[in-house]
Amino acid sequence: MKKILVATEKPFAKVAVEGIKKIVEDAGFELVLLENYSQKGELMQAVADADAIIIRSDIVDGEVFESAKKLKIVVRAGAGYDNIDLATATAKGVVAMNTPGQNSNAVAELAMGMMVFAARNNFNGLSGTELRGKNLGLHAYGHVGKAVATIARGFGMEIYAFDPFVDKKTIEAEGIHYIDDVNELYKTCQYVSLHMPATAQTKKSINDNLLSLMPKGATLINTARKEVIDEEGLLKMFTERADFKYVSDVEPDCKALIAEKFSGRFYFTPKKIGAQTAEANNNAGLAAARQIVNFFIKNETTFQVNK
């Protein structure tokens, strides 16, 4: 019998666990839970005889893979997967997957909420601005970017998108202005929302060269990863552009300096909460369980990220 481990330092909601259990057991597999663990050794011990593992923000690195002698698949219940050592997974013959799209609406709603918060001066009682009629640039047009576009359209924003991996026809068919030069995106839009993963190509790619192109009233929204921001460039932008605001679902390393010098022009969530809704929690967990079942029964690898 296949053993499926759910290893979550931050557990799924009870209803999600019950749904995962039903999917796994209906397929004839065994479900094992490791919740609220505090030591890496607990994870390494639990995964030793597991055939599959579902994780959230939990780290699956070389040591964990070394302990997992039977492991065939690891699924990150969420979109980002930089907490999985993909090179080692590939070397060990382990399939790594994510669950794209399951938390897209949750992240998109947060991005829009943060835009409103910034436009209204962090709700400090002073006169703010409206989003209607403003240009919104989507830097990457995947599941979350599309969800943001849907909501922003209701606010009456003009929406532009840059994504070298999505063709022009796809973007324009959804009523979005296609931009093929990232510099033009930043030149055109007062609001830019980031939705790319942290990769070798994207890390520190959002720098002062890009940000300085933004028009007056510039606001950068980051519900992606902190690693995509060049923090030296971010600080330079804060210093040179008194109109610039930055709101993020992840605290930058230079948070203390920003808080000291640029009060009222930023907001950072105390921990990453983009996917922290009951609905997203449930959707991602159930999707992960289904993908594991389909992998073992149908050899399905649709969402594999270490091809």
N, C-alpha and C positions, 0 to 999 in steps of 0.2 A: 504493500500500500504506500502510495506517495505521501510524504509528510510535507505539509505546507506551513511554514513559519510566518507569523505576523509579528514583526519586531518593531515596536513603536515606543520610543522614549516619551513621545507625546501621543497618547493612545487615540485611536479612533473613537467616535461616539459609540455608545452601546448599540444603537440601532444599526450602525455600519458594521460593527463586529458580528452582530446576529445575521446580517445579510451575507457577509463574507463566509461565515460558518455554513450557512445553508447552501451557497453555491459550491463550496469545496466538498462538503459531505454528500450532497446530491450527486456529485461526480464520482463518489466512491473513494475520496481522499481523506486524510486525517488533517485536522487543523490544530496547530499549537500556537499559543499566545505568549509573547514576552512583552509585557507592558510596564511602563514606568521604571525601566531599568536605569541604573546609574553608573554602571561600570562596563567598559568595553569587553571585559572578560566574560560577562554574562551573555553578551551577544555571541561571542566566539564559541562559548559552550553550547548555546541553544542551536546554533546553525550547523553544528558538527555533523548531525545526521539528517539534515533537512534537504529535500529535493528542490524546494523552491522557497523564496522569501519575498514577502511584501514589506516595504519600508515606507516611511514618510521622509523626514529630514535626517534620518539615521545614516551614519557613515558606514559604507561598505568598502573598505580599503583592502590593500594587499594582505594584511594580517587576517582579516575576516575571511577572505577568499581561501587563504591557506588552511584555515580551520574547517572550511566547508567542503569536505571531501566528496560529498554526493551531489552538491548543488548543480542544478542545470539551468535555473532561471532566477533572476532577481528583477522585481518590478517596483519601481518608484511610483507610489500613488500621488501623482502630481505631474506637472509639466517639466520642471527643471530636474536634471539628473547629474549635476556636478558633484553630488555626494557619493557617486559610484565611481570606482576606479575602473574605467572602461578598458584600458589597456590590459589590466590584469584579468578582467572578466573574459576578454577575447583570448588571451593566452591560456586561460583555464578551460576554454570551451563553454563558458557560461553565457547564455543569452541575457542581455540587459534591456529592459523596456521602461518606458514611461507611460502615462495615461493622458495624452494630450486632449485638451478641450473640456475635461471634466470640471476644472475649477475656473474656466475662462470667465464666466459671468461674474463670479465672486470678485476676481481681480479687476475686471472692467468696472464694476460698480465702485470699488475702492478708488480706482484711478479718477473716475468722474467726481467722486466725493471730495477727493483731495484737490481737484481743480477748482471746485466751488469754494472750498475752504480758503485756498490761496487767493482767488479772485475777490473774496470778501474780507481780505486782510486778517485771516485767522480768526474771524468773528470777534474782532476787538471793538466793535461798535462804530468804527469810522466808515466813511463812504468807500465802497469798493467799486468793482466793475462787473459787467455781465459777460457771460460766455456767448450769448447770441451774437452772430455776425463775426466772431473771432475765427481765426484760422487755427486748426488743430492738425499737427503733423504726427503721424504714426510712424515711428522708427521701428519697422518690422511689422508685417501684416499677416500674422498667424492667427490662431484661435482667439487669443486675447485681443489683439489689435482689431479684429473683425467685431468682437463684442463691444469694444470701446466705440467703434464707429457707429454701431447701431444706436447706442445710447446718446452719443454726441449729436447725432442727426436730430434727435428729439429736442435738443437744446438749441437747435438752429445754427450750429457751427458749420463752417466750411472745412471739409476734411480732405487731407492730403496724405499720401502714403509712399514710403520708400522701402522697398524690400527686393534685393537682387535675386531672391529665390522665388518670387511670385511674378508671373508675367503681367504685362500691361492690360491685356484683355480681361483677365480675372478681376483685377482691381477696378477697372473702369466699369465693368458690368455691374458692380455693386454700388455705383454712384459715387465713387471716390476719385479724386484727382490723382493721377499717377505721376510720380516724380522719379526720374531715373538718375538723379545726382543728389547725393545726401546733403551737399552744401546748399542746394536749392531748397531742400526741405526746411533747413534751419533759417534760411533767409526769408522764407515765405510765411512762417508760422510763429505767432505769439506764444502758442502752447505746443510743446513737443512731448509726446508720451513714449517711453522706452519699453519695448517688448521683445528684446532679443536675449538669447541665452548668453552665459559667460563662456566664451571660447577663446582660443588663442588669438583669433582675429578680432574679437569684440572687446576683450579686456582693455581698459583704459582708452577705448576709442572715442568716448565722449569727452572731448578736451576743449580748451579755451578757443582753439581755432574754429571749431564748430559753433560753440555756444556764443561767441562774439558776433556771429552772423545774424543772430536772432533780432527781430525788430523790437522797438520800445515796448515795455510791458511784458518782457520775456518770462515765461514760467516753464521749468523743466519738471516733468513728472516721471518718477522712476519706480515702477512696480516690478522691475526685472531683478537684477543682481547689482550689488554695490561695486563689484569688480569691473563693471563696464565703464565706470566713471574714473577719469583721470582727476584725482582729488586736488592736485596742484593747480590744474586748469580750473577746477570748480572754485577754488579759493580766489584765484585771479579774477574770475568772472564776478564773484561777489564784491571784490574790492573795486573793480573798475566800472561796474554797472549797478548803480543804486536802484535801478528798476528791476533787477533780476531776482527771481524767487526760485527756490528749489524745494520740492516736496517729494518724499521718498518713503517707500515701505520697507526700507532697511537703513539703519543708521550708518553714515560714513565713518571712517576712522577719524576724520577731522571734526567730528561733531562738536567737541568742546570748544574749538576755535571758532567755529561758525556761530555757536550759541553766544560766545563772548562778544563777538564783533558785529553780528548781523541780525540782531534781534528783530523778530516780526517778519522776516523774509524767508523763513523756512518752516518745515514741519517734518518730523521723522517719527514713524510709529515706534513704540518701545521694543517691539519684536516684529518679525515678518508675519503679517496677518492677512495677506492678499487672499489666500485660500481658506482662511479660517471662518467658514460659515458652515452651518449644519448641512446645507445642501451639497456644497462642494466636498466636504468631508465624506459624506455618504457616497456620492457619485464616484469619487476617485477610488475609494476602497473597493466598491463593488466591481468597478471596471478592472482593477488589478486582479481580483479573484477570477473574473471571467477570462482574462487574458492568459492566466496561468493554466486554467482548465483547458482552454482551446489549444494552448501550446502542447500540452501532454496528450490530448485526445486527437487533435487535428493537425499537429505540427505547425500551427499558425504562428507567424512571427511578424505580423503587420507593424507593430510599434517598436520593433527592435531598434536600438540606438547605437549598437556597437557592431554594425555590419562591416 
